Amino acid sequence: MADDNAAQPGKDNADTPAARERRTDAVLLKMPNHNMDYPHLAVPTLTAALRKNFFKVKQQDVNVLLRDFLLTEEMLKDLAYRFLPELAKAHIDIPADFDRIRNALVYLHYIDNQIGFARVEQVKQKLQARKYEEVFCDEQESSLASLIFVLTGMLHIVIDLALTYDEAGGEIDNPVTNFLHQKVREVAALNPRVVGFSVIQIQRKATLWFARRLKPLIQGKIAVGGPDASTFKEEYLKNNDCIDYAFLKEAETTFLELLRGKPVEQLDGVVFRDAEGNIQVNEPRHDIQLSIFRPDFDGYDLDKFLLPTLPLSTSRGCAFAKCTFCNHYKTYSGYYSNDAVKTVDIIELLAKRYNTRFFHFVDDMLEVKEGTAIAEELIRRDLDVNILTYARFEPQFTDEKILELWHKAGIRVIEWGLESASQEVLKKMIKGVSIRQVQNILDISSQKGIVNKLMLFHNYPGETVDQLKMTVDFLRKNVLEKKVRPFFTVRGRLELRLFTPLEITSRDYSKSPFRKRYERSSSFDSLLGYADEDDYPRKVEYIESFINEMSQYLNENKIFSTNDENMSLDLLILDLKRRGLETAVAVQ
């Protein structure tokens, strides 16, 4: 008897060219909210695994298409003068949401009055057309480009509120959900066997909105995967009849076996409903030899992204995996890396196929030995590339030859995970680094020509005002000495995330480092609240004073502000300068 939970083999699933023409095997989607600078990696990686086995796959980044649609003169006017004013009236009794809408309106009206939405759309189109010299070598154009990245950040709020309002039965004509309804119809018309969503937390709302409206229109199954699904497992199915499967951790093998018709109860790493409707969880058992590292961006609307960067994974998991505040261990089966030669093969292929020289290694960290092997292979092939990567302050970096080699290979920007410049706080975090070692590495790295960025946050349990000042003063010193690029994540307050060692410890009141912990409002929340210490207002005051000081420094030195909306823009500006062009903005 055929398993109703399996993606039915039948005639439509037969591995024949005729069958492939009749039906789409899988539609893979990335939903809002996410950035617009360059594509996410998960969907193209799964697409590559399925296409490698001759399945017919349609992939689409709905997030970037929606943002491109909203960042037009027509739609910006609609947001500023119709939709958001009406939405504000509907939220008059919800102060927090009303303030968010009002702030967005003030900003939109300012832009329209000072610049005009038509000019905003023109510069957006120049970025999409890769006319970067025209934009970033002109002071006015580069200022407009900076505004666009601010606007893309503002759209997170607009999209989120538009979805919430629609789910609550709102009657205002809604440009966000109108666009998404059209996408629902387009996906349904493909008659897919499986629709898959890769989900991080900020995409959950849009994913579930889309799945609820798609489910009645298709006969196929709907699946979620990614970090959010791996964290919440059965929660995705408990209250969402529209979700048939949740894939856990690495899903390329599991998804492939599902399409081949293997009964779902025999799959590893999947949450499903059995014949009686009971939710079952098959824990993942991933064979790392079957891992796919080469993404396939064919069919993605790469021309809608604002920057030419492509993401690439050289490893999965974290080679250190001890930090008390981190739960990245929930995403993958463990730490493992791709062969350096194969990684460079992928870089070379992507560079030629998609006409780019810009890459972001999105690994949790690029381990020293692995990164050096990649650098040596890039140099051997004489590839002209620009790479942004994350790294940990490993002691091996004190060998000057390593970072010199990395820079020569094209690794131009490193985002270092530091978190705090207090040695005592670092010890509590189990970071395994010393501040003296960190400073030594920053000295070497900047001397070799690499742009350094520090990822920091404040308010780790027990952190005093003086310890926070150590962090801020350390950052200020290195920024002013041009050893660190201005990048102010220190304004971020510690997030107590589910399943981190810190969160697990805090469950026991007698061991909790927090004066008070607030439980989640639902089983679908990944963040927990906690009570700040009495000195917290002084911390905020000190950070705000520092940010104001640094804002003036940025303006005086024409340094563009960098954040999650444009994190790889550094690579582009550095490349323009390396080619002898005079840019209107600087990196540091």
N, C-alpha and C positions, 0 to 999 in steps of 0.2 A: 504494500500500500504506500502510495506517495506521501511524504511528510508535508503537511500543510505549512509547516514553519520554514521549510526550505525554499530557496528561490527555485521555482519549478524548472526542472530540466526540459521536459516536453519537447515539442518541435521547435519552439521559439529559441530554446537554449542550445540546440544542437550546434556543434562546432563546424558549421558550414557557412560559406559566403552568403548563401541565400537567406539563411536564418539571421545572419548579422544585419542584412538589409532590412528585414522585417521589423526588428525591435532593438531598441537601445538597451544594452545590458545594464549599464549603470550611469546615473547622473550624479556627479559629485559637486557639492556646492560649499562655498564659503560665504557666510552671511555677515551682515553688520552685527556689532560694531567693530571696526578695525581701521587701521591707518590706510592712507592712500598713497604712500610714497613708493612702496614696492610690494610684490605679492607675497602671500604666506606660502609656506613650503608643504604643508601636509597634503593638500588635495593633489598638487602635481606629482608628489611622490607616490601616492596610491594609484593615481592615473597611470604612471609609468609601469607599476607592477601589473596592472590589469591589461594594459595594451601589449605588454611584453608577451602575454599569453593569449593574444588575439581576441580580446573582448572589446566590444564597441562601447566606448566611454565618451560622454559629454561632460566637460568640466567648466565651471563658471565661478568667477568671483563676483557674487551679487553685490557685495559691499562696495567695491570700487565702481561698479556700474551705477549704483544708486547715488553715490557721492558725485560722480561725474554729471549725472542728471540734475542734481540739486545745485551744483556750482555753475549754473548758467544764468545769464542775465534774467531770463524769464522766470526761472524758479526762485532765484534769490529775491526778486521783487515780490513774488507770491508769498514767500516766507516772511518777508519784512513787513508787508502792508496788508496781508489778509490772514494767512494761516496762524502765524505766531500771535498776533493781536487777539484773534478769536480764541486761541488756545490759552492765552493768559487769562481771559475772562472766565474760561472754564475752570481755571486753577486758582481763582481768587481766594478760595478758602484753604488752600494748601500752600502756606507761605514759602516753604523751601523750593517747591517747583515753580511757583509764581516768580520768585526772585531769579531763578535760572533762566526762565523765559524772558523776563524783563532785561536781564543782562545781555542776552543774545540779541534782543531787539535794539538795544542801545548801540551795540557794536555794529549791527547790520546797517542801521540808519547813519551812523558815522561814516562807514565805508561808502555808502551810496552818495552821501552829501559831499564827501571830500574827494572821492575818486570816481565813483560810478560803477555799477555792477557790470557794465559792458567791458570796461577795462579789466576788471577781475577775470572775466571769462576769457578775454584775449590772452592774458598772461598764463592762465591755466593751460590754454591750448598750446602756447609756446613751450611750456614745460613738457607737455605730453608729446609734442613734436620733436623733443630733444634739442631745442634751440637754446642751449644753455649759455653759450658765449653771448648771445644777444640779450639774455636775461641778466646773468650775473656779472657781466662787465659794464652794466649800465646801472647807475645808482637808483634811478626811479623804478626801473623794472625789477631790480633785486628787492627793493622795499615792498613792491607789490607781491612778489613771490613769497616773502615772509608773511604777508597778510593772508595769503592763500593757505599756508600751513596752519595759521591760527584758525582760519575758517574751518578747515578739515577737523580740527580738534573740537570746535564749537558744534559741529554736526553730530558728534557723539551724543550730545545732550538733546538736540532736536530730534534725532532718530529714536532715541530711547523714550522720550516723552510722547512722541507720535504713536509708537507702538503700544505704550501703556494706555494711552487715551483710547485707542481703537479697541483694545481688549476689554475696556470698561464699557464699551457700547457707545462711545462718542459719535456724534452725528455731524461734526464739522467735516467738510470735504478735505481729505487728508492726502497730500501729495506723496508722502512716504509710503503709506499702505496702498495707494493707487498704483504706484510703481511696482510694489511687491506682488500685488494681485496679478498684474500682467505677467510677472515672472512665474507665478504659480501656474498660470494657464499654459505658458510656453513649456514648462517642464512636463506637465500632464500630457501635452500633445506628443511628446516623445515616447510615450507608452513604456516607461522604463521598468525593468524587472526589479531594480533596487535603486533607491535614492539615498545617497549618503551625505551626511553633514559632518565636517570636522569642526569641533566646538571648543573654544576656550570660554571662560566664564562670561565675558562681556558680550559674547555672541549667543548666549543661551536664549535670551528673550526673543530675538529675531528668528532663531532656529525653530523654536517651538511654535511661534506665530505662523511661520511658513508651513511647518509640518501639519498643523491642525487643518489648514485650508487645502493642503495638497492631498491629504489622505483620502477624502471621499471621491477624488477625481481619478485615482489610479488603482490598478489591480495589484501593482507591485508592492514591495516591502519598503519601509523607511528605517534607516539606521543612523545612529550617531556614533561618533568616535572622537578621539582627541583627549586632551588633559581633563576636560570637565567630565566626560563620560567615564574616564578611568577613575576619577575621584568619587563620583556619586553612584556609579554602577546601577543598581536596581531602582534608585530614586527616579531615574529617567522614565522607567516603565510604570512605576506605581500610579502616578497621577496623569499619565499622558498616553491615552489609548492610541494616539497617532504614531507612537514610536514602537516599532517591532523588535529592534535589536539595539543593544549598546555594545560596541566593540571596546575592549580593554587593552590599553597600552599599544604595542605595535600591532597593526591590523592588516598589513598587506597580505600575509598568508591566509588569515582567517577569511577575509573578504573574498579572496580568490577561490578558496574552497567552497564558500557559499555559492558563488556564481557557477561553480562546476556541479552544483547540485548535491553536495554533501549535506546530510541532515544536520540541522542546527544543533541538536543535542550532542552531536559528535564533534563539534567545533571547540577548539580551545579559545579562551579569552573572549567570551560573548555572554551577554545577559539576554534572556529570551523568555517567552511564555510557553509552558508546556501545553499538552492537549487539554488539560483541565483549566487552563488559564492561570496557573500558578507561575510566579516569576522564579526562574532558575538562573544561577550564576555559575558559569564554567570559568574557572580561573585561567589566566594566560600561562602558556608554556611556549615561549617564543624561541625558535631556533635562529640564532644570530647569523648563521650561514645563509639564511634565506632573506636577510635584510636587503632592502632596496635603498640605495643612497642617491641614485641619479633621478632627478625629477624630470617630468615631461610637461613643458608649458604650452605645448601645441593646443590651440583652441582657446587659450586664455586671452583676454583682452589686454595684452601688455601695453598697448598704446594708450590705455586709460590711466595708467599709473604716472605719477609725477616725476619719478626718478628712474634711471636706467639700471638700478641695482637688482641683482637676482640673489635670492637666499640659497644657501647650500649647507648641508650638514656633513661634517667630516667624522663625527662620532655621535653616539647617543648615550644619554645619561651623564652623570658627573663623575669625573675621576677622583674627586675628593669626597663628596657626599657626606660631610660631617656637620655642616653649619646648622645650628639649632633652629633657625627661623625659616628654613627652606623645606618645601615638600616636592621638589622636582623628582625625587626618587619614585613618585607615584606614576610618572608619565611613561617610563621605559622599564624594561625587565632588568636592567643593570647597565654598567658602563661597557661599551665596546666601540671600536673605531674602524673606519674603513682603511684599506691599504692606501698609503700615500700616493703611489703611482696611479691607482684607480681614481683617487680624488682629483688629481691633476688631469687625468683623462676627462673627467666630468667637466672640470673648469674649461678645458680647451674646447670640448664639444659645445657647451652652453655659450661660450664666447662667440663661436662661429655661427651657431644656429640662431642665436637671438641678438647678434650684433651688439655685444656689450663687453666692457672691460671692468665692470664694477660688481663686486660680490660681497655678500655678508655671510660669514660663517656663523650660523645661529646655534652652534653647540653651546651647552651650558658653560663650557670652558674649553679653549684650545690648549691641550696639554703640551708641555714643552717638547718632549721627544717627538710626538706626532706632528706638531707644528713645524719643527725644524726639518723633519723628513719631507714635508710638503714644500717648504721653502726651497730646499735643495733641488727638488724636482722641478719646481717652477723656474728656477735659475738655469737649470740644465737645458730646459726647453726654450729659454729666452722668451717667456710669455710676458706681455705687457698688460698687467692687471693691477687693480686697486682693490684692496681687501680691508674690510672692517671685521674685527673678531672680538669675542669676549675672552678674558684670561684671568687666571688667579696669580697672585704674587708668589709664585713658586721660587724657591731659593736658587734654582738653576739659572734663572734670569740674571743673576749677578755676574754671570760670565758674559762679558761685553760682546763676544763673537756671536752669541745667539740672536740678540735683538738686532745687531748689525745685519745678520743674514736675513732675518725676517723682513726688515725694511727693504733690503736689496731685492727681495722676492716680490715685493708689492704690498706687504702688510703695512698699511699707512696709518690706521687708527686702531687702538686697543681700548676697549672699555673694561677696566679693571674692577673686580668686585672687592671693595674694601670695607664698606659699611660704617666703620668708625675709625677715628685716629687715636682713640684711647686704648692703650695696651690692655688695660684691665677689662674694658668692654669686649675687646677682641677675644680675650681669653674666655669670657663667659659664652661668647658665640661659638667657640671652638673653631676659629678661623685658621689657626695654625700658622700665623704670620707675625712678624715683629715690625713695628713702625720704622725702625732703623733699616731693616731690609727693604721695606716698601719704598722709603725715600731713596735708597741706593738704586733700586730698579727704575724709579721714575727719572732719576738723574741720567742713568745710562740710556734709557729709552728715548728721552727727549733729545739727548745729544746725538743719537743715531738718526734723528729725523722723524720719529714716530710721534703722532699726536696721541696724547694720553687723556682718557676721560675716567673719572672716578665715580663709581656707583656707591652712594652713601644713603643712609637714612638716620633718623633720630628716634629717641625714646625707647631704646631697648631697656628691658626691666633692670632697674638699678642704676641706669645712667644718670649722673648728676649734671647740673648746669655746667660745672667746670669741665667735665668730660666732653660734653657737647661742644664747649668752646674750643677744646683741643682739636676736635674734628673740623670745625669751621675755620679756625686759625691755620690749620694744616692746609686746608683747601685754598684759603686766601693766599698764603705764602707761595704755594706752587703755581697758582694762577698768575700772580703778579710776576713771578720769575719765569713765566712761559714754559713751565714744565708740565702743566696740566691745562687742558682746554676748559674754559668755563662751561660747567655742566652741573646744574644745581639740584640734583636729586636729594640732597640733604634736607630739603624742605619736606620730604615725605616722612610721615609718621609710621612707626612700625605697624605692619599689618599682622595680626595674629591669625594665621591661616590654619585651617583644619589639617590634621595629620602631620604637622611639623613636630619635631622633637619638643620644641618649646610649648606647643599647644597640648601635646600629650602629657607633659610634666604638669602643666597647669590644671589638669583635671583633678589632681589630688590637692585639695585645699592646703594640706599640711606642707606640701612641697612647692606650691605655686609661687612664682616670683612676683605675681601681680597682687596688688592690694585687694582687687576685686575683679572677677571675670564675669562677663555677661554671656549667657548661652545664646545660641543661634535662634532666630525667630522661626526658622523652619529647617527641616532636614535637608533642604536644598541650598542652604547657605554655606559658603566656604569661609566666610570671615566671622570671627568672634570679636565682641567688644571687650574692652578692659578699662578700668578706672585709671586715670592719670595721677601721678604724684602731685603734691601741692606746688612743686616748683615748675610745673609744666608751662604756665603762662610766661615765666621768665625765659624758658627755652624758645617759645614762639617769638617773643620780642627780640631775642638775640638773632634768630634766623632771619626774621623780617628785616632787621637792620642790615644784616649782611647782604641779603638779596637786593635791597635798595642800593647799597654801595656798589654791588657788582653790576646792576642794571646801568648805572652811570658809567662804569668802566666799559661795558659793552658798547654803549652809544659813542663814547669818546674815541674808541678804537675801531669802530665800524665792524664789530664782531657780531655775526648773526646768532640769534638764540637757537639752541638746539634742544630737542626733546624727542619724545617717542614719535612725533608726527613727521620728523625729517632726519632721523638719526644717521642715515647714510649720506646726507648732503655734504658732510665734511669731505668725503672721498672725492666728490665732484669738484668742490672748490679747490682742494689741494691739487687735483689733476690739471685744472685750468692754469693754476699758478706754475705748476711744473712745466707746462708747455709754453711758459713765457708770457702769458696773458695777464693783464692788470685787472683784477676783479674789484668790484665795488664793495665787497664784503670780505672779511678775514675770518680765519678759524680761531686764531689765538694771537 
